[in-house]
């Protein structure tokens, strides 16, 4: 059995002695380091500067630190070896001293550490000062203007140059000095389509511009907007030109209306109208071929009363009056018109309803006819047809006035005129039922 080497044998080996000595030296150094209270220096790199630590003090004078790029400094410390070796950048609260500052400006501020240091002290901060911008933070409101790029519409269409904005006022918050650079706020609608055929809504970014038209980047200027994007609606309309329509009342069934209209001057005769085009919906404007204005009673049309005025109203609030026509006048050229009064005795009753016996009590009616003077000159009482149509109104027992229809179909473009309807007195007697 081989014997284990003795201690004297081990120490006789130079290699063993070398390793043993090194081991003892390391142990001795560790023991000394653990028990030593010597003060040594240490450098901590990339320590962040916290600008927000002085916010409360600045708020008292109405100022705030305008954020800039994050700043890092080097902190030199000294302390016991066992402590400084464990110090990291997160153990510091480095900030800028702002005492005594009351006005907006950019200041070189001294850097200090806020908070307790355990077992070490700071010998220096490099750099010792930083440039810090202090300003007043305000909010201002701006009206959004709009612009279009690449937006077109097809023929017989147009788009409203004043689109609808879901948010027409934008609030911008930031340093006073940066707010003063803002001249206007704009939202630009860009389209790649060849033609915009219906009302269109787009969500577009809001752009800040200075007085020279240069764009201001909110991020670079420490500005914030309550809306960075807004909805812009472009209304597209289809348009067409339609005539005005005027109705004529109290005219006989066979009256030559076209001849009468030859004397009428309507101003204006037409109007351009438009209606919004909404994708997937029918357009109301397609169903409109004319704009009704009202009526002219032939009984009121005389050489002395030849001018009529009408207010213009669109048939729906969805239809726009593009020409902004508010009234239309109708003037009849009456230079060669004349009047003649006739005493009509041949009055016919028609359509007598069953159950009544009707007696005409008025033997005659005085009627004034109006028309071109050559026609009026040739007209006689024999041209006049006077008719009491008993079926026009419900009969009641007794005596009462009843309207007379007057015409002169053989005389041409002439008509009965007068301030009041022409009437005769009738006697309506109910018949006894047959037993």
C-alpha positions as CSV (number, residue, x, y, z in Angstrom):
1,X,0.0,0.0,0.0
2,X,1.4,3.3,-1.1
3,X,1.8,5.9,1.7
4,X,0.3,9.4,1.4
5,X,2.8,12.2,0.9
6,X,3.8,13.9,4.2
7,X,3.4,17.7,4.8
8,X,7.2,18.1,4.6
9,X,7.2,16.4,1.3
10,X,4.5,18.9,-0.1
11,X,6.5,21.9,1.1
12,X,9.6,20.4,-0.5
13,X,7.8,20.8,-3.9
14,X,8.4,24.2,-5.4
15,X,5.1,24.0,-7.4
16,X,3.1,23.4,-4.3
17,X,4.7,26.2,-2.5
18,X,4.0,28.6,-5.4
19,X,0.3,27.8,-5.5
20,X,-0.1,27.8,-1.8
21,X,1.5,31.2,-1.5
22,X,-0.8,32.6,-4.2
23,X,-3.9,31.2,-2.4
24,X,-2.8,32.7,0.8
25,X,-2.2,36.1,-0.8
26,X,-5.7,36.1,-2.3
27,X,-7.3,35.2,1.0
28,X,-5.3,37.8,2.8
29,X,-6.4,40.5,0.2
30,X,-10.1,39.6,0.6
31,X,-9.8,39.7,4.3
32,X,-8.1,43.1,4.2
33,X,-10.6,44.4,1.7
34,X,-13.6,43.2,3.7
35,X,-12.3,44.8,6.9
36,X,-10.7,47.9,5.4
37,X,-12.3,51.3,5.9
38,X,-10.2,53.1,3.4
39,X,-12.0,55.8,1.3
40,X,-11.7,55.3,-2.5
41,X,-13.0,57.2,-5.5
42,X,-15.5,55.8,-8.0
43,X,-16.9,57.1,-11.3
44,X,-20.5,56.3,-12.3
45,X,-21.3,56.9,-16.0
46,X,-24.6,57.6,-17.8
47,X,-26.5,59.0,-14.9
48,X,-29.8,60.5,-16.2
49,X,-30.8,64.0,-15.3
50,X,-34.4,64.2,-14.0
51,X,-35.9,67.6,-15.1
52,X,-39.2,66.9,-13.3
53,X,-38.0,67.1,-9.8
54,X,-38.2,70.9,-9.7
55,X,-41.7,71.1,-11.3
56,X,-43.5,72.1,-8.1
57,X,-41.1,75.0,-7.5
58,X,-41.5,76.2,-11.0
59,X,-45.3,75.9,-10.9
60,X,-45.4,78.5,-8.1
61,X,-44.0,81.1,-10.6
62,X,-46.0,79.9,-13.6
63,X,-43.1,78.2,-15.3
64,X,-42.3,74.7,-16.5
65,X,-39.3,72.9,-17.9
66,X,-39.7,72.5,-21.6
67,X,-38.8,68.9,-22.4
68,X,-35.7,68.5,-24.5
69,X,-33.5,65.5,-25.3
70,X,-32.7,63.3,-22.3
71,X,-29.4,64.3,-20.7
72,X,-26.9,62.0,-19.0
73,X,-24.0,63.0,-16.8
74,X,-21.0,61.5,-15.1
75,X,-21.0,61.4,-11.3
76,X,-17.7,61.1,-9.3
77,X,-18.1,59.7,-5.8
78,X,-15.9,58.5,-3.0
79,X,-16.6,56.2,-0.1
80,X,-15.8,52.9,1.5
81,X,-14.6,50.3,-0.9
82,X,-17.3,47.9,0.1
83,X,-20.0,50.5,-0.6
84,X,-19.0,52.4,-3.7
85,X,-18.4,49.2,-5.6
86,X,-22.2,48.6,-5.6
87,X,-23.3,52.1,-6.6
88,X,-25.2,52.4,-9.9
89,X,-26.7,55.2,-12.0
90,X,-30.1,54.4,-10.5
91,X,-29.0,55.4,-7.0
92,X,-29.0,59.2,-8.0
93,X,-31.7,61.8,-8.5
94,X,-29.8,64.4,-10.4
95,X,-31.7,67.6,-11.2
96,X,-31.2,71.3,-12.0
97,X,-31.4,73.9,-9.3
98,X,-34.1,76.4,-10.2
99,X,-34.2,78.7,-7.2
100,X,-34.6,82.4,-7.8
101,X,-35.9,82.0,-11.4
102,X,-39.1,83.9,-12.2
103,X,-39.0,84.7,-16.0
104,X,-39.2,82.5,-19.1
105,X,-35.8,82.0,-20.7
106,X,-33.0,79.5,-21.2
107,X,-30.8,79.2,-18.2
108,X,-27.5,77.5,-17.3
109,X,-28.6,75.6,-14.2
110,X,-26.4,73.9,-11.6
111,X,-26.9,70.1,-11.3
112,X,-27.4,68.7,-7.8
113,X,-28.5,65.4,-6.4
114,X,-31.8,65.3,-4.5
115,X,-32.0,62.6,-1.8
116,X,-29.9,60.7,0.7
117,X,-26.5,59.1,-0.1
118,X,-25.7,56.0,1.9
119,X,-22.0,55.5,2.8
120,X,-20.6,57.7,0.0
121,X,-20.5,61.3,-1.2
122,X,-20.5,63.0,-4.6
123,X,-17.2,64.8,-5.4
124,X,-18.3,66.2,-8.7
125,X,-20.9,66.1,-11.5
126,X,-19.7,66.4,-15.1
127,X,-20.9,68.6,-16.6
128,X,-21.7,70.7,-13.5
129,X,-24.4,72.7,-15.4
130,X,-26.8,72.2,-18.2
131,X,-28.9,74.6,-20.4
132,X,-32.6,74.3,-19.4
133,X,-35.4,76.1,-21.1
134,X,-38.2,77.4,-18.9
135,X,-41.4,78.8,-20.3
136,X,-45.0,79.4,-19.5
137,X,-47.4,76.7,-20.6
138,X,-50.7,78.0,-22.2
139,X,-53.5,76.7,-24.3
140,X,-54.8,78.5,-27.3
141,X,-57.6,77.7,-29.8
142,X,-57.3,77.9,-33.5
143,X,-60.0,77.7,-36.2
144,X,-59.2,74.9,-38.7
145,X,-58.9,75.9,-42.3
146,X,-59.2,73.3,-45.1
147,X,-57.5,72.6,-48.3
148,X,-57.9,70.1,-51.1
149,X,-55.3,68.3,-53.2
150,X,-56.2,66.0,-56.1
151,X,-59.9,66.5,-55.6
152,X,-62.1,66.9,-58.7
153,X,-65.8,66.3,-59.6
154,X,-67.4,65.2,-62.9
155,X,-69.5,67.5,-65.2
156,X,-72.8,68.8,-63.7
157,X,-71.4,68.4,-60.2
158,X,-69.6,70.7,-57.8
159,X,-68.3,70.3,-54.3
160,X,-68.9,72.7,-51.4
161,X,-65.8,74.8,-50.8
162,X,-66.7,75.0,-47.2
163,X,-66.7,71.4,-46.0
164,X,-68.1,70.2,-42.7
165,X,-65.6,69.7,-39.9
166,X,-66.4,67.4,-37.0
167,X,-63.9,69.5,-34.9
168,X,-63.6,73.0,-36.3
169,X,-61.7,74.4,-33.4
170,X,-58.4,72.9,-32.3
171,X,-56.8,73.5,-28.9
172,X,-53.0,73.6,-28.8
173,X,-51.1,73.5,-25.5
174,X,-47.4,74.2,-25.0
175,X,-44.8,76.9,-24.3
176,X,-45.9,80.4,-24.8
177,X,-43.0,81.2,-27.1
178,X,-43.9,78.2,-29.4
179,X,-47.6,79.0,-29.4
180,X,-46.8,82.5,-30.7
181,X,-45.2,80.9,-33.8
182,X,-48.5,79.3,-34.9
183,X,-50.2,81.4,-37.6
184,X,-52.9,79.0,-38.6
185,X,-54.1,75.4,-38.4
186,X,-54.9,73.5,-41.6
187,X,-56.4,70.1,-42.6
188,X,-55.6,68.9,-46.1
189,X,-57.8,66.4,-47.9
190,X,-55.8,64.5,-50.5
191,X,-57.4,62.1,-53.0
192,X,-56.0,59.9,-55.7
193,X,-59.3,59.3,-57.4
194,X,-59.9,60.9,-60.8
195,X,-63.4,62.1,-59.9
196,X,-65.3,62.5,-56.6
197,X,-68.9,61.5,-57.5
198,X,-70.5,61.6,-54.0
199,X,-70.2,63.1,-50.6
200,X,-66.9,62.0,-49.0
201,X,-65.6,61.9,-45.4
202,X,-61.9,61.6,-44.6
203,X,-60.0,61.5,-41.4
204,X,-57.0,63.8,-42.0
205,X,-54.1,65.0,-39.8
206,X,-54.0,68.5,-38.5
207,X,-51.0,70.6,-39.5
208,X,-49.6,73.7,-37.7
209,X,-48.2,76.4,-39.9
210,X,-46.2,79.5,-39.2
211,X,-46.7,82.9,-40.9
212,X,-44.4,81.8,-43.8
213,X,-46.4,78.7,-44.4
214,X,-43.8,76.4,-42.9
215,X,-45.0,73.3,-41.0
216,X,-44.4,73.2,-37.2
217,X,-43.7,69.8,-35.8
218,X,-45.5,69.6,-32.4
219,X,-43.0,67.1,-31.1
220,X,-40.1,69.4,-31.8
221,X,-41.9,72.3,-30.3
222,X,-43.2,70.6,-27.1
223,X,-46.8,71.3,-28.3
224,X,-49.8,69.0,-27.9
225,X,-53.1,69.1,-29.7
226,X,-56.5,68.0,-28.3
227,X,-57.1,66.4,-31.8
228,X,-54.3,65.3,-34.0
229,X,-56.7,64.1,-36.7
230,X,-60.2,65.4,-37.6
231,X,-63.1,64.2,-39.8
232,X,-63.6,66.4,-42.9
233,X,-66.8,65.9,-45.0
234,X,-66.8,67.2,-48.6
235,X,-70.3,67.6,-49.9
236,X,-70.7,66.9,-53.6
237,X,-73.8,68.2,-55.4
238,X,-75.4,67.5,-58.7
239,X,-77.0,70.5,-60.4
240,X,-79.3,71.4,-63.2
241,X,-81.3,74.3,-64.5
242,X,-85.1,74.1,-64.3
243,X,-87.9,76.6,-65.2
244,X,-90.3,78.3,-62.8
245,X,-94.0,77.2,-63.1
246,X,-96.9,79.5,-62.7
247,X,-100.4,78.2,-62.7
248,X,-103.4,80.2,-64.0
249,X,-106.8,79.9,-62.3
250,X,-110.4,81.0,-63.2
251,X,-109.8,80.2,-66.9
252,X,-112.2,78.3,-69.1
253,X,-111.5,74.7,-70.1
254,X,-110.9,75.7,-73.8
255,X,-109.0,78.9,-73.0
256,X,-105.9,79.3,-75.3
257,X,-103.3,79.7,-72.5
258,X,-100.3,79.6,-74.8
259,X,-101.5,82.8,-76.5
260,X,-101.8,84.6,-73.1
261,X,-98.3,83.5,-72.1
262,X,-97.0,85.1,-75.2
263,X,-97.7,88.5,-73.5
264,X,-96.0,87.4,-70.2
265,X,-92.4,88.4,-69.3
266,X,-91.1,86.1,-66.5
267,X,-87.9,87.3,-64.8
268,X,-86.0,85.2,-64.2
269,X,-87.5,82.2,-66.1
270,X,-85.2,79.6,-64.8
271,X,-83.0,78.8,-61.8
272,X,-80.1,76.5,-61.2
273,X,-80.7,74.0,-58.4
274,X,-78.6,71.3,-56.8
275,X,-78.8,68.4,-54.4
276,X,-76.2,66.6,-52.5
277,X,-75.1,63.2,-53.8
278,X,-74.8,60.5,-51.2
279,X,-73.4,57.1,-52.2
280,X,-76.1,54.5,-52.3
281,X,-79.0,56.9,-52.1
282,X,-81.3,58.3,-54.8
283,X,-80.9,62.0,-55.6
284,X,-83.9,64.1,-55.0
285,X,-82.9,66.5,-57.7
286,X,-83.6,63.9,-60.3
287,X,-87.3,64.1,-59.6
288,X,-87.6,67.8,-60.0
289,X,-88.3,69.3,-63.4
290,X,-89.7,72.7,-62.4
291,X,-90.2,75.0,-59.4
292,X,-93.8,75.9,-58.7
293,X,-94.3,79.5,-57.6
294,X,-98.1,80.0,-57.2
295,X,-101.0,81.0,-59.4
296,X,-102.4,84.0,-61.2
297,X,-106.2,84.4,-61.4
298,X,-107.4,85.6,-64.8
299,X,-110.1,87.5,-63.0
300,X,-107.3,89.7,-61.6
301,X,-105.5,90.2,-64.8
302,X,-106.4,93.5,-66.5
303,X,-104.5,96.3,-68.4
304,X,-104.2,98.2,-65.1
305,X,-103.2,95.2,-63.0
306,X,-100.6,93.4,-65.1
307,X,-97.7,92.8,-62.7
308,X,-97.3,89.9,-60.2
309,X,-94.5,88.9,-57.8
310,X,-93.8,85.5,-56.3
311,X,-91.5,84.4,-53.6
312,X,-89.2,81.5,-54.4
313,X,-89.1,78.5,-52.2
314,X,-87.3,75.2,-52.9
315,X,-89.5,72.1,-52.8
316,X,-87.2,70.6,-50.1
317,X,-84.6,71.8,-47.6
318,X,-82.3,69.3,-49.3
319,X,-82.4,71.3,-52.5
320,X,-80.2,74.4,-52.9
321,X,-81.0,77.5,-54.8
322,X,-77.6,78.0,-56.5
323,X,-78.6,81.3,-58.2
324,X,-79.9,82.6,-54.9
325,X,-83.1,83.8,-56.6
326,X,-85.5,85.1,-54.0
327,X,-88.4,86.4,-56.1
328,X,-89.8,86.1,-59.6
329,X,-91.8,88.8,-61.4
330,X,-94.4,88.3,-64.1
331,X,-95.2,91.3,-66.2
332,X,-97.8,91.2,-69.0
333,X,-97.4,93.5,-72.0
334,X,-100.8,95.2,-72.0
335,X,-100.1,98.1,-74.3
336,X,-102.6,96.7,-76.9
337,X,-105.1,95.3,-74.5
338,X,-108.7,96.5,-74.1
339,X,-111.8,95.8,-72.0
340,X,-115.5,95.7,-72.9
341,X,-118.5,95.1,-70.7
342,X,-121.5,93.0,-71.7
343,X,-124.9,92.4,-70.3
344,X,-125.4,88.7,-70.6
345,X,-129.0,87.4,-70.4
346,X,-128.5,83.9,-71.9
347,X,-127.5,82.0,-68.7
348,X,-127.7,78.3,-68.9
349,X,-128.1,75.9,-66.0
350,X,-126.6,72.4,-66.3
351,X,-126.1,69.3,-64.3
352,X,-129.2,69.8,-62.1
353,X,-129.0,67.1,-59.3
354,X,-132.0,64.9,-58.5
355,X,-134.1,65.9,-55.5
356,X,-134.2,69.7,-56.3
357,X,-136.0,72.0,-58.6
358,X,-133.7,75.0,-59.3
359,X,-135.0,78.3,-60.5
360,X,-132.7,81.0,-61.8
361,X,-133.8,84.3,-60.2
362,X,-131.2,86.6,-61.8
363,X,-132.2,87.5,-65.4
364,X,-128.8,88.8,-66.4
365,X,-125.3,89.5,-65.4
366,X,-122.9,92.3,-66.3
367,X,-119.5,91.0,-67.4
368,X,-116.3,92.7,-68.3
369,X,-114.0,90.9,-70.7
370,X,-110.3,91.6,-71.2
371,X,-108.0,90.7,-74.1
372,X,-106.1,92.1,-77.1
373,X,-107.9,95.1,-78.4
374,X,-108.5,93.7,-81.9
375,X,-110.2,90.6,-80.4
376,X,-112.2,92.7,-77.9
377,X,-113.3,95.1,-80.7
378,X,-114.8,92.2,-82.7
379,X,-116.4,90.5,-79.7
380,X,-120.2,90.4,-79.2
381,X,-122.5,89.2,-76.5
382,X,-123.3,86.2,-78.6
383,X,-119.7,85.0,-78.2
384,X,-120.2,84.7,-74.4
385,X,-121.2,81.4,-72.8
386,X,-122.6,81.8,-69.3
387,X,-123.1,78.5,-67.4
388,X,-124.4,77.7,-64.0
389,X,-123.1,74.2,-63.2
390,X,-125.3,73.0,-60.4
391,X,-123.1,70.0,-59.7
392,X,-120.1,72.2,-58.8
393,X,-121.4,72.8,-55.3
394,X,-123.8,70.9,-52.9
395,X,-127.3,72.3,-53.1
396,X,-129.2,73.4,-50.1
397,X,-132.9,74.5,-49.9
398,X,-133.4,78.3,-50.3
399,X,-132.2,81.3,-52.2
400,X,-128.5,82.1,-52.4
401,X,-125.8,83.3,-54.8
402,X,-124.3,80.7,-57.1
403,X,-121.1,81.1,-59.3
404,X,-121.4,81.6,-63.0
405,X,-118.8,80.2,-65.4
406,X,-118.1,82.7,-68.2
407,X,-116.1,82.1,-71.4
408,X,-116.0,83.2,-75.0
409,X,-114.4,80.2,-76.8
410,X,-115.2,81.6,-80.3
411,X,-113.6,85.0,-79.5
412,X,-110.1,83.6,-78.9
413,X,-107.8,84.9,-76.1
414,X,-110.3,86.8,-74.0
415,X,-111.4,86.3,-70.5
416,X,-113.8,87.6,-67.9
417,X,-112.2,89.9,-65.3
418,X,-113.5,91.5,-62.2
419,X,-112.7,92.1,-58.5
420,X,-115.3,89.6,-57.3
421,X,-116.6,86.2,-58.7
422,X,-119.6,86.5,-61.0
423,X,-122.7,85.1,-59.4
424,X,-126.5,84.8,-59.9
425,X,-129.3,84.1,-57.4
426,X,-130.9,80.7,-57.5
427,X,-133.9,79.2,-55.8
428,X,-133.4,75.6,-54.8
429,X,-136.6,73.7,-53.8
430,X,-136.5,70.1,-52.7
431,X,-138.8,67.8,-54.5
432,X,-141.2,65.5,-52.5
433,X,-140.2,61.9,-52.8
434,X,-142.6,59.8,-55.0
435,X,-144.8,57.5,-53.0
